Amino acid sequence: MRAEALKGHLDGLLLATLEDGPQHGYAVKEALRDTTGGRLDLPTGTVYPALHRLERAGLIKGSWSVVGGRRRRTYELTEQGRRSLAGARDHWQEFAAVISAALGGGPWPATN
């Protein structure tokens, strides 16, 4: 899937990966890849800047730890992040319904 198709949805996707508990940055990237069957295999150059932006916005909080002698940053949702995730889900449902209606309401791609 092209990165352009994710515009406006990346934040919600990243917040959703943190819904079940804290994860370090690379695990967030891998969880998103795994839950989508590999269809969203985003580059680290996309994921990490977005995580930093979400942290600055107060939607997630990060903390440093040392695992196996390596420092890594672990992220978790804040209450504000949980509210933002709920809003992102609502927005997505509305967006998907509108696009489905515009495309004829059938499954995409159409099967013959």
N, CA, C and O of each residue as an XYZ file, in Angstrom:
448
protein
N       0.856     -1.178      0.000
C       0.000      0.000      0.000
C       0.896      1.233      0.000
O       1.904      1.283      0.704
N       0.521      2.203     -0.783
C       1.315      3.425     -0.879
C       1.128      4.291      0.355
O       0.035      4.350      0.920
N       2.197      4.965      0.775
C       2.152      5.824      1.954
C       1.156      6.969      1.777
O       0.563      7.430      2.752
N       0.969      7.432      0.528
C       0.035      8.540      0.287
C      -1.390      8.160      0.700
O      -2.171      9.021      1.106
N      -1.723      6.889      0.597
C      -3.075      6.437      0.949
C      -3.334      6.534      2.445
O      -4.485      6.511      2.879
N      -2.280      6.643      3.228
C      -2.429      6.703      4.682
C      -2.575      8.120      5.216
O      -2.826      8.309      6.406
N      -2.422      9.106      4.363
C      -2.507     10.489      4.841
C      -3.779     10.698      5.634
O      -4.873     10.357      5.186
N      -3.622     11.254      6.801
C      -4.760     11.518      7.661
C      -5.155     10.339      8.538
O      -6.009     10.485      9.412
N      -4.549      9.170      8.322
C      -4.918      7.985      9.093
C      -3.755      7.393      9.865
O      -3.965      6.521     10.708
N      -2.540      7.838      9.605
C      -1.368      7.262     10.246
C      -1.437      7.392     11.764
O      -1.132      6.437     12.478
N      -1.833      8.556     12.263
C      -1.879      8.749     13.710
C      -2.817      7.740     14.363
O      -2.465      7.118     15.365
N      -3.992      7.581     13.804
C      -4.948      6.623     14.356
C      -4.414      5.204     14.320
O      -4.612      4.439     15.264
N      -3.738      4.848     13.237
C      -3.166      3.507     13.136
C      -2.112      3.266     14.208
O      -2.078      2.202     14.827
N      -1.259      4.251     14.424
C      -0.215      4.105     15.441
C      -0.816      4.074     16.843
O      -0.389      3.284     17.686
N      -1.804      4.928     17.094
C      -2.461      4.914     18.402
C      -3.119      3.558     18.651
O      -3.064      3.039     19.766
N      -3.737      2.985     17.627
C      -4.408      1.692     17.776
C      -3.425      0.586     18.142
O      -3.778     -0.334     18.879
N      -2.195      0.665     17.635
C      -1.213     -0.374     17.963
C      -0.796     -0.302     19.426
O      -0.302     -1.285     19.980
N      -0.989      0.848     20.053
C      -0.621      1.015     21.458
C      -1.792      0.796     22.412
O      -1.631      0.898     23.628
N      -2.948      0.502     21.875
C      -4.148      0.376     22.705
C      -4.038     -0.750     23.742
O      -4.559     -0.621     24.850
N      -3.379     -1.831     23.396
C      -3.289     -2.966     24.310
C      -2.146     -2.875     25.302
O      -1.989     -3.755     26.149
N      -1.352     -1.828     25.211
C      -0.264     -1.656     26.171
C       0.977     -1.073     25.530
O       1.073     -0.958     24.308
N       1.931     -0.706     26.382
C       3.162     -0.064     25.907
C       3.967     -0.960     24.966
O       3.997     -2.183     25.106
N       4.614     -0.311     24.008
C       5.497     -0.997     23.075
C       6.637     -0.065     22.692
O       6.483      1.156     22.684
N       7.770     -0.654     22.377
C       8.867      0.184     21.879
C       8.613      0.472     20.406
O       7.815     -0.200     19.753
N       9.299      1.474     19.903
C       9.037      1.985     18.563
C       9.042      0.940     17.470
O       8.131      0.902     16.643
N      10.059      0.086     17.454
C      10.129     -0.916     16.396
C       8.988     -1.917     16.530
O       8.480     -2.403     15.520
N       8.573     -2.235     17.758
C       7.453     -3.160     17.959
C       6.147     -2.559     17.439
O       5.279     -3.286     16.956
N       6.005     -1.237     17.534
C       4.822     -0.567     16.974
C       4.787     -0.786     15.472
O       3.753     -1.149     14.912
N       5.914     -0.566     14.829
C       6.032     -0.763     13.377
C       5.706     -2.203     13.004
O       4.962     -2.442     12.053
N       6.254     -3.165     13.742
C       6.029     -4.581     13.464
C       4.578     -4.992     13.739
O       4.012     -5.790     12.991
N       3.978     -4.462     14.793
C       2.583     -4.785     15.105
C       1.664     -4.320     13.985
O       0.731     -5.027     13.603
N       1.928     -3.143     13.467
C       1.117     -2.628     12.371
C       1.273     -3.507     11.128
O       0.300     -3.785     10.427
N       2.485     -3.932     10.869
C       2.744     -4.825      9.732
C       2.038     -6.169      9.950
O       1.389     -6.687      9.041
N       2.165     -6.726     11.150
C       1.592     -8.042     11.425
C       0.065     -8.033     11.405
O      -0.550     -8.952     10.863
N      -0.550     -7.009     11.986
C      -2.016     -6.974     12.036
C      -2.641     -6.738     10.668
O      -3.830     -6.990     10.476
N      -1.853     -6.260      9.726
C      -2.386     -6.024      8.379
C      -1.885     -7.068      7.382
O      -1.984     -6.869      6.172
N      -1.358     -8.156      7.876
C      -0.874     -9.200      6.983
C       0.255     -8.747      6.085
O       0.413     -9.258      4.977
N       1.045     -7.788      6.554
C       2.180     -7.285      5.787
C       1.848     -6.191      4.800
O       2.742     -5.673      4.130
N       0.582     -5.828      4.696
C       0.192     -4.811      3.711
C       0.612     -3.410      4.130
O       0.787     -2.542      3.275
N       0.776     -3.174      5.420
C       1.286     -1.880      5.894
C       2.645     -2.111      6.542
O       2.748     -2.245      7.762
N       3.656     -2.154      5.738
C       5.021     -2.320      6.214
C       5.723     -0.979      6.030
O       6.456     -0.762      5.066
N       5.474     -0.093      6.982
C       5.956      1.278      6.860
C       7.433      1.379      7.185
O       7.932      0.651      8.042
N       8.133      2.269      6.513
C       9.553      2.478      6.823
C       9.701      3.153      8.182
O       8.834      3.913      8.612
N      10.817      2.860      8.850
C      11.069      3.475     10.152
C      11.105      4.995     10.029
O      10.778      5.704     10.980
N      11.501      5.497      8.863
C      11.537      6.940      8.632
C      10.158      7.580      8.604
O      10.044      8.805      8.637
N       9.129      6.779      8.545
C       7.753      7.266      8.642
C       7.238      7.098     10.065
O       6.593      7.995     10.608
N       7.522      5.949     10.667
C       6.963      5.608     11.979
C       7.559      6.455     13.090
O       6.814      7.042     13.876
N       8.877      6.535     13.177
C       9.499      7.240     14.311
C       9.172      8.732     14.354
O       8.858      9.241     15.430
N       9.231      9.446     13.246
C       8.829     10.857     13.319
C       7.365     11.022     13.749
O       7.031     11.960     14.474
N       6.502     10.116     13.304
C       5.089     10.188     13.706
C       4.944      9.919     15.200
O       4.157     10.588     15.870
N       5.688      8.954     15.733
C       5.645      8.692     17.175
C       6.126      9.907     17.962
O       5.537     10.256     18.985
N       7.179     10.543     17.497
C       7.689     11.747     18.175
C       6.654     12.868     18.141
O       6.475     13.585     19.126
N       5.981     13.014     17.018
C       4.940     14.038     16.891
C       3.775     13.742     17.828
O       3.259     14.651     18.478
N       3.354     12.484     17.904
C       2.263     12.097     18.809
C       2.651     12.329     20.266
O       1.815     12.694     21.092
N       3.923     12.113     20.566
C       4.393     12.353     21.941
C       4.376     13.847     22.257
O       3.937     14.250     23.334
N       4.848     14.662     21.330
C       4.824     16.114     21.549
C       3.392     16.627     21.712
O       3.157     17.591     22.441
N       2.446     15.991     21.041
C       1.047     16.394     21.114
C       0.359     15.891     22.386
O      -0.790     16.246     22.651
N       1.055     15.069     23.168
C       0.478     14.557     24.404
C      -0.432     13.359     24.221
O      -1.151     12.990     25.149
N      -0.420     12.737     23.040
C      -1.280     11.590     22.776
C      -0.653     10.277     23.234
O      -1.357      9.309     23.524
N       0.665     10.254     23.295
C       1.399      9.120     23.844
C       2.488      9.668     24.742
O       2.878     10.830     24.631
N       2.974      8.817     25.634
C       4.131      9.217     26.429
C       5.192      8.149     26.274
O       4.893      6.960     26.154
N       6.423      8.590     26.279
C       7.529      7.676     26.079
C       8.437      7.640     27.285
O       8.522      8.599     28.051
N       9.112      6.522     27.441
C      10.109      6.392     28.497
C      11.251      5.534     27.970
O      11.056      4.654     27.131
N      12.440      5.807     28.479
C      13.620      5.071     28.046
C      13.840      3.868     28.947
O      13.579      3.917     30.149
N      14.327      2.782     28.345
C      14.727      1.602     29.104
C      15.954      1.007     28.417
O      16.291      1.365     27.289
N      16.609      0.097     29.122
C      17.747     -0.609     28.543
C      17.386     -2.085     28.504
O      17.075     -2.688     29.531
N      17.431     -2.650     27.322
C      17.118     -4.060     27.119
C      18.266     -4.684     26.343
O      18.590     -4.249     25.238
N      18.869     -5.691     26.922
C      19.990     -6.350     26.244
C      21.140     -5.406     25.981
O      21.847     -5.554     24.984
N      21.341     -4.435     26.860
C      22.424     -3.475     26.704
C      22.132     -2.343     25.739
O      22.983     -1.482     25.512
N      20.931     -2.336     25.167
C      20.573     -1.286     24.195
C      19.446     -0.435     24.764
O      18.496     -0.943     25.359
N      19.575      0.865     24.567
C      18.510      1.782     24.971
C      17.390      1.738     23.952
O      17.623      1.692     22.744
N      16.174      1.753     24.461
C      15.043      1.863     23.553
C      13.935      2.655     24.226
O      13.811      2.687     25.450
N      13.148      3.282     23.393
C      12.054      4.131     23.872
C      10.760      3.339     23.767
O      10.422      2.789     22.718
N      10.048      3.298     24.885
C       8.760      2.604     24.931
C       7.666      3.654     25.000
O       7.780      4.641     25.727
N       6.607      3.431     24.236
C       5.510      4.385     24.145
C       4.231      3.764     24.676
O       4.012      2.559     24.552
N       3.376      4.612     25.278
C       2.056      4.166     25.703
C       1.059      5.295     25.516
O       1.415      6.474     25.519
N      -0.203      4.905     25.353
C      -1.273      5.889     25.168
C      -1.505      6.691     26.440
O      -1.407      6.163     27.547
N      -1.808      7.950     26.273
C      -2.289      8.779     27.373
C      -3.822      8.795     27.294
O      -4.398      8.292     26.329
N      -4.472      9.363     28.293
C      -5.933      9.493     28.229
C      -6.342     10.310     27.012
O      -7.313      9.984     26.329
N      -5.598     11.367     26.749
C      -5.874     12.188     25.563
C      -5.704     11.346     24.296
O      -6.462     11.506     23.339
N      -4.721     10.459     24.289
C      -4.501      9.579     23.149
C      -5.651      8.601     22.962
O      -6.028      8.299     21.830
N      -6.207      8.107     24.054
C      -7.360      7.196     23.964
C      -8.569      7.914     23.366
O      -9.292      7.351     22.544
N      -8.777      9.151     23.783
C      -9.885      9.936     23.213
C      -9.641     10.208     21.733
O     -10.567     10.136     20.925
N      -8.406     10.517     21.381
C      -8.071     10.771     19.983
C      -8.271      9.509     19.143
O      -8.749      9.590     18.011
N      -7.915      8.359     19.681
C      -8.113      7.094     18.971
C      -9.602      6.852     18.735
O      -9.995      6.435     17.645
N     -10.420      7.105     19.730
C     -11.878      6.932     19.554
C     -12.381      7.854     18.447
O     -13.198      7.441     17.624
N     -11.904      9.095     18.419
C     -12.291     10.029     17.369
C     -11.808      9.577     16.003
O     -12.522      9.720     15.010
N     -10.586      9.026     15.945
C     -10.038      8.534     14.675
C     -10.871      7.372     14.148
O     -11.091      7.254     12.943
N     -11.327      6.522     15.047
C     -12.170      5.395     14.622
C     -13.509      5.901     14.076
O     -13.986      5.429     13.044
N     -14.102      6.855     14.771
C     -15.364      7.432     14.288
C     -15.175      8.070     12.919
O     -15.982      7.866     12.012
N     -14.105      8.841     12.778
C     -13.801      9.502     11.501
C     -13.611      8.457     10.399
O     -14.121      8.621      9.291
N     -12.877      7.383     10.705
C     -12.632      6.352      9.711
C     -13.941      5.695      9.275
O     -14.149      5.476      8.082
N     -14.818      5.380     10.213
C     -16.092      4.743      9.864
C     -16.901      5.636      8.924
O     -17.480      5.163      7.946
N     -16.933      6.925      9.231
C     -17.660      7.870      8.378
C     -17.007      7.960      7.003
O     -17.697      7.912      5.984
N     -15.693      8.089      6.967
C     -14.949      8.187      5.718
C     -15.167      6.936      4.862
O     -15.450      7.039      3.669
N     -15.035      5.760      5.471
C     -15.198      4.503      4.737
C     -16.613      4.371      4.185
O     -16.796      3.889      3.067
N     -17.607      4.790      4.948
C     -18.991      4.710      4.481
C     -19.218      5.635      3.285
O     -19.877      5.256      2.317
N     -18.678      6.831      3.355
C     -18.837      7.790      2.262
C     -18.154      7.284      0.997
O     -18.737      7.341     -0.086
N     -16.934      6.795      1.122
C     -16.200      6.308     -0.047
C     -16.883      5.073     -0.622
O     -16.985      4.936     -1.841
N     -17.353      4.169      0.242
C     -18.062      2.984     -0.244
C     -19.314      3.378     -1.016
O     -19.614      2.801     -2.061
N     -20.041      4.361     -0.499
C     -21.240      4.821     -1.194
C     -20.882      5.423     -2.553
O     -21.569      5.181     -3.546
N     -19.811      6.204     -2.593
C     -19.405      6.849     -3.846
C     -18.928      5.831     -4.878
O     -19.102      6.031     -6.081
N     -18.334      4.755     -4.413
C     -17.832      3.732     -5.329
C     -18.896      2.705     -5.685
O     -18.619      1.752     -6.414
N     -20.091      2.887     -5.186
C     -21.173      1.976     -5.545
C     -21.554      1.005     -4.451
O     -22.435      0.169     -4.649
N     -20.910      1.096     -3.300
C     -21.301      0.278     -2.167
C     -20.852     -1.159     -2.207
O     -21.013     -1.873     -1.217
N     -20.300     -1.609     -3.300
C     -19.852     -2.988     -3.388
C     -18.461     -3.151     -2.828
O     -17.796     -2.162     -2.519
N     -18.010     -4.385     -2.693
C     -16.651     -4.607     -2.195
C     -15.620     -4.078     -3.191
O     -15.870     -4.032     -4.396
N     -14.491     -3.690     -2.685
C     -13.419     -3.185     -3.535
C     -12.230     -4.104     -3.425
O     -11.829     -4.405     -2.301
N     -11.652     -4.559     -4.468
C     -12.108     -4.360     -5.835
C     -13.330     -5.236     -6.124
O     -13.561     -6.248     -5.462
N     -14.079     -4.832     -7.096
C     -15.288     -5.573     -7.463
C     -14.906     -6.969     -7.925
O     -13.921     -7.146     -8.643
N     -15.678     -7.949     -7.517
C     -15.413     -9.316     -7.943
C     -16.421     -9.708     -9.009
O     -17.599     -9.367     -8.907
N     -15.980    -10.398     -9.998
C     -16.872    -10.832    -11.100
C     -16.999    -12.323    -11.104
O     -17.700    -12.881    -11.948
